[in-house]
Amino acid sequence: MNKLDSVKNKILSQESLLKRVKKWKQFSQKIVFTNGCFDILHRGHIEVLAKTADMGDKLIVALNSDMSIKQLKGEGRPVFDQHTRSLLLASLEFVDIVILFSEKTPVKLIEMIGPDYLVKGGDYIHSEIAGSDFVINNGGEVITIPLIEGYSTSNIINIIKES
């Protein structure tokens, strides 16, 4: 299989995701889940995602669809379409699966997957993390990772606008 197909094969439907998760759980692999828009992939994303991947055996990244981002961030967003963002995330060696979701939060996915770890950036507090109650009530952990100072998609967009 060529490299591009290998990357594309990490972008799964819900049905394929659930089959893969079931297999991982049969082998007692620790599943780590995170989510976000990842609109302009930058150093902050890479560092947080790499640290997130270190927490378990398999990393699932749930990606907000274009429609979902428009609802959350308003017109003019996303900068990059969901196909581009999916491909960029899937190309990262430490990302095992990318799954799109269109809802406001990925709670349904979290409940279907039942991850061992739910991880978000340090700009969140545990009580505000979608799915945190479910993960904790099912024996998992909710973890926040400090963000890299000065790196955010909004900052990058503002710098470009000011140029």
N, C-alpha and C positions, 0 to 999 in steps of 0.2 A: 504494500500500500504506500502511495506517495505521501509526503509530509502534509500537504494541504488536506487530503482526504482524512488523514489521521487527526488533524485539528478539527475538521468538520464533524467527525464522528463523536466528538465530545459534547456536541450541542444536541440535546436529546428532547424528545417528547415526554410528557408525563408518564405514559405507559412504559416507554423504554427506561426511564429513570427508575420507576418502581421495580422493574425486573432487576436492574443493576444493583439497587439498594438491597433487595432481598438476598441476592447472591453474596454481597459484601457482609451482610449480617450473619449469614450462615458460616462465614469464615471469621467471625468475631472481629471484623475490622471496625475501627473507630471512625465514625462519620462526623465530619465538621461541615457546618452550614453557615453561609453568610449570604447577604443580598445587598443590592444597591443599584444605582443608575449607571455608574461607571461611564459617564458621558464623554469625558475626555480623559482617557487613561493616562495617569501621571505617576510620578515617583511615590507619592503618598499611597496611592492604590496598591502599587507593586509591593511596597514594604509591608503594609497591613495584610495584604493577601498572602504573602510569603509566611509571615508570622502566624497567620490563621491556619495555613496548611500544615505548619509544624505541630499543631495541637492534636492531630489524629492521623489516620491512615489514608483517608479519602476526603477530598474537598469538593463540595457542591456549591456553586455560585448561582444564586437565583438573580436574574437580571430583569429589571423593570422594562416592560415593553414600551415602545414609543408612545402609545396612547396613555399608559400609566404615568410616564414622565410629564407629558403635557398637562395632565390633571394635577400633578404634584408641583411642578415648577413653572407652569404657564407657557404661553406662546413663545416661540423662538427656541424651545428646547424639545427634544434633545438636539445637540449639535450633530452627533453622529447617529445614524439609524440603528435599529436593533440588530440587524444582520451584521453590520460593521462592529458594533460593540461586542456581540456574541463571539465573532471570529477573533477579535483581539484578546478577549479573556480566555478563550479555548486554546489559544496559541501559547499560553503560559504553561510551562512544564509542570508546575505544581497544582494546576487546576485539573480536576478529574472529570467534572461535568459542569456544563452551563445549561440552565433551564430558564426559559422566559416565563414571566407571569404578568398578567394584565390587571390584576386586582390592586387595590391601594396598598395592601401589605401581603407578604407571602405566608400568612398564617396557615392557609389550606395546605400549602406545600410542606410546611414544617410539620403539621399534624400527620400528613401522609408518610413522610420520611422518618420522623422520630429520631432526629440526629442526637449524637452523644454530646456534641458541643454546638452551641449557637453563638456566633461571634460577630461583633459589630465594632466599628471604630469608636474611639474614646469620646466622641461628641454625643454619645447616647448614654442615658442612665438605664439601668436594668429594667426598671418599671415601665419604661417607654419602648422597650424593644419588643416588636411584634413577635408573638409566639413564646416569649420567655416563660410565662406561667406553665404552658404545656411542656416545655423542655424540662423545667425544674421538677414538675409533678411526675415526670416519667423517668426520673433518675439522671437526667443530663445536667450539663453546666452551661451557664450563660456567662460569657466573658467579653470584656471590652479591651481593645488594644489602643494604646495612645496613638494619636494621629501625628504625622510628621508636620511640624510647624511650617506654615506658609504655603502648603500645598492643598489646594482644593479646586474643583472645577469652576466654582463661582469666582474665585480669585483670578483664575486664568482667563475666564471670559471678561471680567472687568478690566484686566490689564490690556487685553486685546482691544476692547472698546475705547480705552483711553489713548491708545496709540494713534 
